[in-house]
Amino acid sequence: MSLLSTDSLTLFDLILLAYIVAIEPIRAFLKADAGRAKLASCDPNVRVETYTRTILHLWAVAMPILILWAVNDREWHDLGFQIEANWMAATGWAIAILVSGYYGVALLSAIQNKETRDHIRGQLDGSETISDLMPQTAAEKDLFHLCSITAGITEEVIYRAYLIWAFSLFLPVWAAACIGLIIFTLVHIYQGWKELPSVFAMGGLFTLIYILSGSIWPAIVTHILVDSLQNSMIWRVRQDTRSDEETLTESAVPLTKS
């Protein structure tokens, strides 16, 4: 078997698959505790470093896949880089629109409704890792948006398009999709064990969108929008929290007599 060829799987594919399926989850597991501890620290640069490292790492994994496709002159539609026109594809796009719309409505509700913001604040209080991970400054917020775009593109290429393509060569497509979903979930262990069911459910939606639509594009767009809208929603809640804290601080300052 050659390193680069037009065969279904090359030696390079096997190396990539071994890294993505075996090394990536182990790496994520071994670094999870240290990563959460670092996020919980008072280091003002920790989130910028985390977002930057995540962006670079995701592209470092996704780019070899795209380069392999180009060098081997493979069909790009095998990775879902096309748009299908049939009722099943329309169903996939409809689910993508519904999921994106749900998070768009949630953001509007967070902007307009204090009860919604209080509910989200309670969820953040119940998940210290997510709270520590999300942006706390305007610069972090902008960088997190870039991280969301990166994750939307690269994670869909890696865990949906590439893994499903590779494993569907010798497994039913639903089994290949399950493998991709499991690996996608495991590499998010840094969020904590109790967050993994949510990661699995969201990854399942992205997988369903990809399989039904026959295209990577709606999965990418939905992934980017979900991450970005969540970022904006939590940022709005944090702005509200800061305003409340400033009000409490001002009210606690004793009045001086003239």
Residue frames as qw, qx, qy, qz and C-alpha x, y, z in Angstrom:
[[0.000, 0.889, 0.458, 0.000, 0.00, 0.00, 0.00],
 [0.434, 0.377, -0.017, 0.818, 1.49, 3.37, -1.01],
 [0.165, -0.343, -0.427, 0.820, 1.44, 6.52, 1.09],
 [0.356, 0.501, 0.065, -0.786, -0.44, 8.47, -1.57],
 [0.112, 0.063, 0.876, 0.466, -2.53, 6.79, -4.24],
 [0.465, -0.078, -0.232, -0.851, -5.99, 6.82, -5.75],
 [0.392, -0.197, -0.898, 0.027, -6.99, 3.66, -3.86],
 [0.457, -0.714, -0.422, -0.321, -9.88, 3.90, -1.40],
 [0.580, -0.809, 0.085, 0.044, -7.62, 3.93, 1.65],
 [0.567, 0.622, -0.408, 0.354, -3.94, 4.81, 1.58],
 [0.649, -0.139, -0.506, 0.552, -1.27, 4.44, 4.23],
 [0.053, 0.217, -0.167, 0.960, -1.71, 8.14, 4.90],
 [0.589, -0.408, -0.294, -0.633, -5.43, 7.52, 5.50],
 [0.799, -0.296, -0.512, 0.111, -4.63, 4.80, 8.01],
 [0.437, 0.018, -0.387, 0.811, -2.22, 7.09, 9.85],
 [0.216, -0.297, -0.017, -0.930, -4.81, 9.87, 9.95],
 [0.715, -0.374, -0.410, -0.424, -7.54, 7.50, 11.09],
 [0.712, -0.195, -0.545, 0.398, -5.34, 6.05, 13.84],
 [0.216, 0.100, -0.290, 0.927, -4.59, 9.54, 15.09],
 [0.388, -0.295, -0.129, -0.863, -8.19, 10.78, 14.97],
 [0.779, -0.306, -0.423, -0.347, -9.86, 7.66, 16.34],
 [0.820, -0.269, -0.409, 0.296, -7.29, 6.56, 18.95],
 [0.505, 0.024, -0.265, 0.821, -4.79, 9.27, 19.80],
 [0.119, -0.458, -0.103, -0.875, -7.12, 12.28, 19.80],
 [0.673, -0.582, -0.290, -0.352, -9.55, 10.88, 22.43],
 [0.799, -0.282, -0.316, 0.427, -6.67, 9.67, 24.62],
 [0.358, 0.229, -0.096, 0.900, -4.95, 13.03, 24.29],
 [0.321, -0.561, -0.179, -0.741, -8.19, 14.83, 25.20],
 [0.784, -0.511, -0.343, -0.080, -8.74, 12.58, 28.22],
 [0.734, -0.145, -0.271, 0.606, -5.19, 12.97, 29.57],
 [0.245, 0.205, -0.046, 0.946, -5.24, 16.75, 29.22],
 [0.299, -0.667, -0.523, -0.439, -8.81, 17.30, 30.47],
 [0.573, -0.684, -0.363, 0.269, -8.13, 17.79, 34.20],
 [0.484, -0.260, 0.042, 0.835, -5.14, 20.05, 33.64],
 [0.086, 0.370, 0.432, 0.818, -7.10, 22.06, 31.08],
 [0.377, -0.743, -0.486, -0.264, -10.05, 22.58, 33.42],
 [0.592, -0.584, -0.229, 0.506, -7.72, 23.57, 36.27],
 [0.379, -0.026, 0.193, 0.905, -5.99, 26.09, 34.04],
 [0.101, -0.555, -0.481, -0.671, -9.31, 27.57, 32.93],
 [0.517, -0.741, -0.429, -0.011, -10.35, 27.89, 36.58],
 [0.572, -0.246, -0.157, 0.766, -7.18, 29.81, 37.41],
 [0.020, 0.889, 0.222, -0.399, -7.03, 33.59, 37.53],
 [0.440, -0.178, 0.473, 0.742, -4.65, 33.77, 34.58],
 [0.361, 0.654, 0.150, -0.647, -6.07, 36.56, 32.37],
 [0.279, 0.523, -0.603, -0.534, -4.55, 35.02, 29.23],
 [0.409, -0.077, 0.908, -0.055, -5.81, 31.47, 29.66],
 [0.621, 0.540, 0.506, -0.259, -8.86, 31.72, 27.40],
 [0.397, 0.806, -0.292, -0.327, -6.99, 33.50, 24.62],
 [0.079, -0.489, 0.859, 0.127, -4.33, 30.77, 24.76],
 [0.512, 0.148, 0.828, -0.176, -6.99, 28.05, 24.81],
 [0.605, 0.683, 0.249, -0.324, -8.90, 29.46, 21.83],
 [0.273, 0.774, -0.497, -0.280, -5.71, 30.05, 19.83],
 [0.224, -0.334, 0.915, 0.039, -4.39, 26.56, 20.54],
 [0.595, 0.335, 0.687, -0.248, -7.76, 25.05, 19.61],
 [0.537, 0.763, -0.032, -0.357, -7.88, 26.91, 16.29],
 [0.164, 0.673, -0.694, -0.196, -4.37, 25.83, 15.34],
 [0.361, -0.163, 0.914, -0.088, -4.90, 22.23, 16.43],
 [0.653, 0.452, 0.520, -0.314, -8.16, 21.78, 14.55],
 [0.532, 0.767, -0.221, -0.280, -6.69, 23.10, 11.32],
 [0.054, -0.576, 0.812, 0.081, -3.61, 20.91, 11.85],
 [0.484, 0.067, 0.865, -0.117, -5.89, 17.86, 11.81],
 [0.596, 0.628, 0.398, -0.304, -8.29, 18.99, 9.07],
 [0.271, 0.789, -0.367, -0.411, -5.77, 20.33, 6.55],
 [0.186, -0.331, 0.894, 0.238, -4.05, 16.96, 5.91],
 [0.506, 0.394, 0.754, -0.141, -7.46, 15.53, 5.00],
 [0.440, 0.827, 0.130, -0.325, -8.09, 18.30, 2.47],
 [0.049, 0.709, -0.621, -0.332, -4.54, 18.06, 1.12],
 [0.400, -0.079, 0.909, 0.082, -4.89, 14.27, 0.81],
 [0.548, 0.599, 0.545, -0.209, -8.09, 14.78, -1.19],
 [0.337, 0.868, -0.158, -0.329, -6.48, 17.29, -3.53],
 [0.115, -0.584, 0.764, 0.248, -3.26, 15.32, -4.04],
 [0.376, 0.050, 0.923, 0.056, -5.13, 12.09, -4.75],
 [0.271, 0.043, -0.456, -0.846, -7.60, 13.88, -7.02],
 [0.032, 0.326, 0.923, -0.200, -10.49, 12.38, -5.09],
 [0.131, -0.595, -0.546, -0.575, -14.07, 13.40, -5.67],
 [0.018, -0.202, 0.403, -0.892, -14.98, 16.27, -3.36],
 [0.656, -0.287, -0.200, -0.669, -18.57, 15.11, -3.19],
 [0.729, -0.118, -0.657, 0.150, -17.28, 12.11, -1.20],
 [0.298, -0.111, -0.522, 0.791, -16.67, 14.64, 1.59],
 [0.013, 0.723, 0.651, -0.229, -20.04, 16.24, 1.05],
 [0.113, -0.466, 0.102, 0.872, -18.83, 19.33, -0.80],
 [0.087, -0.215, -0.663, -0.712, -21.91, 19.52, -2.98],
 [0.420, 0.117, 0.383, -0.814, -25.59, 20.36, -2.65],
 [0.095, 0.212, 0.952, 0.198, -28.17, 17.66, -3.34],
 [0.412, 0.041, -0.067, -0.908, -31.63, 18.41, -4.67],
 [0.471, -0.220, -0.816, -0.253, -34.12, 15.83, -3.40],
 [0.573, -0.656, -0.230, -0.434, -36.66, 15.44, -0.62],
 [0.824, -0.367, -0.277, 0.331, -34.18, 13.85, 1.80],
 [0.469, 0.160, -0.095, 0.863, -31.72, 16.69, 1.29],
 [0.212, -0.589, -0.172, -0.760, -34.52, 19.16, 1.83],
 [0.744, -0.586, -0.310, -0.083, -35.30, 17.44, 5.13],
 [0.726, -0.158, -0.207, 0.636, -31.68, 17.82, 6.20],
 [0.193, 0.336, 0.032, 0.921, -31.67, 21.51, 5.34],
 [0.465, -0.643, -0.303, -0.528, -35.00, 21.95, 7.14],
 [0.780, -0.494, -0.301, 0.240, -33.52, 20.45, 10.32],
 [0.546, 0.052, -0.093, 0.831, -30.51, 22.75, 9.97],
 [0.084, -0.510, -0.163, -0.841, -32.79, 25.77, 9.68],
 [0.649, -0.627, -0.337, -0.269, -34.87, 24.67, 12.67],
 [0.765, -0.333, -0.262, 0.485, -31.81, 24.10, 14.89],
 [0.364, 0.170, -0.007, 0.916, -30.25, 27.42, 13.88],
 [0.270, -0.582, -0.283, -0.713, -33.57, 29.18, 14.32],
 [0.706, -0.576, -0.409, 0.047, -33.99, 27.71, 17.81],
 [0.623, -0.284, -0.179, 0.706, -30.69, 29.20, 18.95],
 [0.137, 0.346, 0.187, 0.909, -31.47, 32.48, 17.20],
 [0.469, -0.657, -0.362, -0.466, -34.76, 32.72, 19.11],
 [0.738, -0.482, -0.335, 0.332, -32.94, 31.80, 22.34],
 [0.452, 0.021, -0.060, 0.890, -30.51, 34.68, 21.78],
 [0.153, -0.501, -0.258, -0.812, -33.36, 37.13, 21.18],
 [0.654, -0.622, -0.401, -0.157, -35.05, 35.88, 24.33],
 [0.690, -0.308, -0.258, 0.602, -31.83, 36.36, 26.29],
 [0.239, 0.231, 0.068, 0.941, -31.54, 39.90, 24.98],
 [0.319, -0.458, -0.266, -0.786, -35.14, 40.82, 25.77],
 [0.760, -0.491, -0.293, -0.309, -36.09, 38.70, 28.76],
 [0.137, -0.660, 0.608, -0.420, -34.42, 38.90, 32.18],
 [0.854, -0.211, 0.372, -0.296, -35.96, 35.58, 33.27],
 [0.912, 0.388, -0.098, 0.095, -34.23, 33.86, 30.36],
 [0.327, 0.699, -0.482, 0.414, -30.93, 35.47, 31.33],
 [0.503, -0.527, 0.526, -0.439, -31.39, 34.35, 34.93],
 [0.970, 0.032, 0.185, -0.154, -32.07, 30.80, 33.73],
 [0.759, 0.536, -0.258, 0.264, -28.92, 30.77, 31.60],
 [0.031, -0.714, 0.521, -0.467, -26.93, 32.25, 34.50],
 [0.773, -0.349, 0.414, -0.330, -28.14, 29.37, 36.65],
 [0.963, 0.265, 0.005, 0.054, -27.00, 26.87, 34.03],
 [0.459, 0.683, -0.402, 0.401, -23.56, 28.52, 33.94],
 [0.376, -0.623, 0.510, -0.459, -23.35, 28.38, 37.73],
 [0.911, -0.139, 0.326, -0.212, -24.06, 24.67, 37.51],
 [0.899, 0.294, 0.097, 0.309, -21.24, 24.08, 35.03],
 [0.355, -0.824, 0.187, 0.399, -18.04, 25.73, 36.18],
 [0.574, -0.110, 0.563, 0.584, -16.02, 24.41, 33.24],
 [0.323, 0.651, 0.534, 0.432, -18.34, 25.92, 30.63],
 [0.168, -0.968, -0.167, 0.077, -18.48, 29.14, 32.61],
 [0.490, -0.641, 0.339, 0.484, -14.68, 29.30, 32.78],
 [0.563, 0.123, 0.611, 0.544, -14.35, 28.41, 29.09],
 [0.272, 0.798, 0.474, 0.252, -16.66, 31.08, 27.72],
 [0.384, 0.449, -0.032, 0.806, -15.35, 34.61, 26.98],
 [0.370, -0.708, -0.450, 0.398, -15.18, 37.22, 29.69],
 [0.134, -0.590, 0.119, 0.787, -13.74, 40.15, 27.72],
 [0.582, 0.698, 0.039, -0.415, -14.60, 41.70, 24.35],
 [0.209, 0.630, -0.705, -0.249, -11.29, 40.50, 22.86],
 [0.287, -0.099, 0.948, -0.096, -11.99, 36.94, 24.05],
 [0.594, 0.481, 0.489, -0.420, -15.50, 37.14, 22.60],
 [0.505, 0.715, -0.287, -0.389, -14.16, 38.07, 19.14],
 [0.081, 0.472, -0.872, -0.098, -11.55, 35.31, 19.25],
 [0.456, 0.092, 0.841, -0.274, -14.18, 32.79, 20.37],
 [0.657, 0.591, 0.146, -0.444, -16.24, 33.68, 17.29],
 [0.387, 0.639, -0.623, -0.231, -13.20, 32.83, 15.16],
 [0.184, -0.234, 0.941, -0.163, -12.85, 29.59, 17.12],
 [0.622, 0.329, 0.555, -0.444, -16.53, 28.85, 16.41],
 [0.622, 0.651, -0.220, -0.376, -16.00, 29.32, 12.67],
 [0.164, 0.527, -0.833, -0.043, -12.92, 27.09, 12.80],
 [0.369, -0.039, 0.880, -0.298, -14.73, 24.36, 14.75],
 [0.675, 0.454, 0.294, -0.501, -17.74, 24.53, 12.44],
 [0.597, 0.631, -0.416, -0.268, -15.59, 23.90, 9.39],
 [0.206, 0.502, -0.836, 0.081, -12.89, 21.57, 10.68],
 [0.410, -0.091, 0.816, -0.399, -14.91, 19.37, 13.03],
 [0.773, 0.397, 0.220, -0.442, -17.50, 18.73, 10.35],
 [0.567, 0.608, -0.533, -0.158, -14.77, 17.79, 7.88],
 [0.050, 0.416, -0.878, 0.233, -13.04, 15.53, 10.41],
 [0.297, -0.003, 0.852, -0.431, -15.83, 13.84, 12.37],
 [0.682, 0.451, 0.341, -0.463, -18.66, 13.90, 9.87],
 [0.643, 0.657, -0.260, -0.296, -17.25, 13.94, 6.34],
 [0.291, 0.581, -0.760, 0.005, -13.93, 12.10, 6.69],
 [0.291, -0.199, 0.881, -0.316, -14.73, 9.51, 9.36],
 [0.728, 0.322, 0.414, -0.442, -18.08, 8.62, 7.83],
 [0.632, 0.625, -0.373, -0.267, -16.47, 8.31, 4.39],
 [0.139, 0.517, -0.840, 0.091, -13.64, 6.13, 5.69],
 [0.339, -0.077, 0.869, -0.352, -15.68, 3.75, 7.81],
 [0.720, 0.394, 0.253, -0.512, -18.56, 3.49, 5.34],
 [0.404, 0.532, -0.677, -0.307, -16.11, 1.81, 2.96],
 [0.391, 0.084, -0.916, 0.026, -16.55, -1.39, 5.00],
 [0.023, 0.306, 0.785, -0.539, -19.45, -0.65, 7.38],
 [0.062, 0.744, 0.627, 0.224, -23.06, 0.48, 6.95],
 [0.170, 0.574, 0.002, 0.801, -23.30, 4.25, 6.81],
 [0.552, -0.735, -0.114, -0.377, -25.23, 4.40, 10.10],
 [0.868, -0.368, -0.094, 0.320, -22.41, 2.48, 11.85],
 [0.558, 0.280, 0.000, 0.781, -19.80, 4.79, 10.30],
 [0.143, -0.712, -0.101, -0.680, -21.83, 7.79, 11.46],
 [0.746, -0.646, -0.139, -0.086, -22.00, 6.39, 15.01],
 [0.800, -0.107, -0.086, 0.584, -18.22, 5.97, 15.12],
 [0.283, 0.474, 0.046, 0.832, -17.74, 9.57, 14.04],
 [0.420, -0.730, -0.156, -0.516, -20.27, 10.75, 16.62],
 [0.837, -0.492, -0.167, 0.171, -18.63, 8.79, 19.46],
 [0.664, 0.052, -0.049, 0.744, -15.17, 10.14, 18.65],
 [0.023, 0.620, 0.132, 0.773, -16.57, 13.67, 18.33],
 [0.614, -0.715, -0.179, -0.284, -18.13, 13.32, 21.78],
 [0.855, -0.333, -0.142, 0.370, -15.02, 11.88, 23.44],
 [0.534, 0.247, -0.038, 0.808, -12.70, 14.65, 22.24],
 [0.190, -0.670, -0.071, -0.715, -14.95, 17.13, 24.05],
 [0.704, -0.403, -0.537, 0.231, -14.19, 15.53, 27.42],
 [0.327, 0.118, -0.272, 0.897, -12.51, 18.80, 28.47],
 [0.354, -0.444, -0.159, -0.808, -16.02, 20.14, 29.06],
 [0.367, -0.222, 0.702, -0.568, -16.55, 17.56, 31.82],
 [0.046, 0.108, 0.988, 0.097, -18.35, 14.22, 31.91],
 [0.236, 0.543, 0.678, -0.437, -21.76, 15.69, 32.67],
 [0.297, 0.635, -0.131, -0.701, -21.61, 17.84, 29.52],
 [0.121, -0.214, 0.865, 0.437, -20.97, 14.87, 27.22],
 [0.331, 0.483, 0.809, -0.057, -24.67, 13.93, 26.77],
 [0.258, 0.843, 0.158, -0.445, -25.31, 17.45, 25.44],
 [0.014, -0.595, 0.618, 0.514, -22.28, 17.20, 23.17],
 [0.276, 0.065, 0.938, 0.199, -23.51, 13.80, 21.94],
 [0.344, 0.670, 0.615, -0.232, -27.00, 15.15, 21.26],
 [0.213, 0.841, -0.115, -0.484, -25.73, 18.20, 19.36],
 [0.104, -0.435, 0.788, 0.423, -23.23, 16.08, 17.43],
 [0.375, 0.289, 0.881, 0.015, -26.09, 13.73, 16.62],
 [0.366, 0.801, 0.314, -0.356, -28.04, 16.60, 15.09],
 [0.097, 0.736, -0.475, -0.473, -25.04, 17.64, 12.97],
 [0.250, -0.159, 0.923, 0.244, -24.64, 14.02, 11.87],
 [0.418, 0.530, 0.722, -0.153, -28.32, 13.72, 10.97],
 [0.291, 0.843, 0.003, -0.452, -28.16, 16.96, 8.98],
 [0.025, -0.580, 0.697, 0.421, -25.10, 15.72, 7.10],
 [0.315, 0.052, 0.939, 0.128, -26.52, 12.27, 6.32],
 [0.402, 0.646, 0.609, -0.226, -29.93, 13.51, 5.22],
 [0.259, 0.868, -0.063, -0.420, -28.74, 16.48, 3.19],
 [0.877, 0.267, 0.212, 0.339, -25.86, 14.58, 1.59],
 [0.365, 0.751, -0.075, 0.546, -23.89, 17.79, 1.98],
 [0.572, -0.209, -0.425, 0.670, -21.36, 19.12, 4.48],
 [0.090, 0.393, 0.061, 0.913, -22.51, 22.72, 3.97],
 [0.515, -0.635, -0.236, -0.525, -25.66, 22.77, 6.16],
 [0.815, -0.411, -0.312, 0.264, -23.78, 20.96, 8.95],
 [0.514, 0.092, -0.133, 0.842, -20.96, 23.52, 8.78],
 [0.118, -0.504, -0.129, -0.846, -23.32, 26.50, 8.77],
 [0.679, -0.596, -0.309, -0.295, -25.43, 25.10, 11.61],
 [0.783, -0.256, -0.303, 0.479, -22.35, 24.24, 13.70],
 [0.331, 0.224, -0.082, 0.913, -20.95, 27.75, 13.28],
 [0.320, -0.547, -0.199, -0.748, -24.27, 29.40, 14.09],
 [0.761, -0.521, -0.383, -0.047, -24.92, 27.25, 17.18],
 [0.683, -0.195, -0.259, 0.654, -21.49, 27.99, 18.67],
 [0.195, 0.271, 0.034, 0.942, -21.60, 31.69, 17.75],
 [0.433, -0.578, -0.299, -0.623, -25.15, 32.24, 18.98],
 [0.765, -0.489, -0.381, 0.175, -24.36, 30.48, 22.26],
 [0.532, -0.007, -0.164, 0.831, -21.32, 32.73, 22.63],
 [0.065, -0.405, -0.140, -0.901, -23.45, 35.85, 22.04],
 [0.620, -0.574, -0.408, -0.346, -26.15, 34.60, 24.41],
 [0.744, -0.405, -0.337, 0.410, -23.74, 33.91, 27.27],
 [0.368, 0.153, -0.054, 0.916, -21.97, 37.21, 26.62],
 [0.287, -0.553, -0.247, -0.742, -25.32, 39.03, 26.97],
 [0.738, -0.560, -0.374, -0.032, -25.95, 37.24, 30.26],
 [0.678, -0.192, -0.231, 0.671, -22.51, 38.17, 31.54],
 [0.118, 0.379, 0.066, 0.916, -23.06, 41.81, 30.62],
 [0.540, -0.616, -0.306, -0.485, -26.25, 41.69, 32.66],
 [0.801, -0.411, -0.331, 0.283, -24.37, 40.10, 35.57],
 [0.494, 0.079, -0.135, 0.855, -21.66, 42.78, 35.46],
 [0.162, -0.530, -0.172, -0.814, -24.33, 45.49, 35.48],
 [0.705, -0.598, -0.324, -0.202, -25.95, 43.92, 38.57],
 [0.764, -0.246, -0.266, 0.534, -22.58, 43.64, 40.33],
 [0.284, 0.281, -0.028, 0.916, -21.74, 47.26, 39.60],
 [0.404, -0.614, -0.245, -0.632, -25.12, 48.33, 40.95],
 [0.797, -0.510, -0.313, 0.083, -24.55, 46.33, 44.14],
 [0.641, -0.022, -0.182, 0.745, -21.07, 47.79, 44.53],
 [0.040, 0.444, 0.068, 0.893, -22.34, 51.35, 44.13],
 [0.581, -0.617, -0.269, -0.457, -25.16, 50.77, 46.61],
 [0.825, -0.364, -0.317, 0.295, -22.68, 49.36, 49.13],
 [0.431, 0.283, -0.180, 0.838, -20.53, 52.52, 49.13],
 [0.261, -0.662, -0.551, 0.436, -21.39, 54.53, 52.25],
 [0.164, 0.858, 0.233, 0.427, -22.54, 58.07, 51.74],
 [0.484, -0.075, -0.315, 0.813, -20.21, 60.74, 53.14],
 [0.111, -0.873, -0.425, 0.214, -21.54, 63.73, 55.03],
 [0.408, 0.633, 0.061, 0.655, -20.68, 67.14, 53.63]]
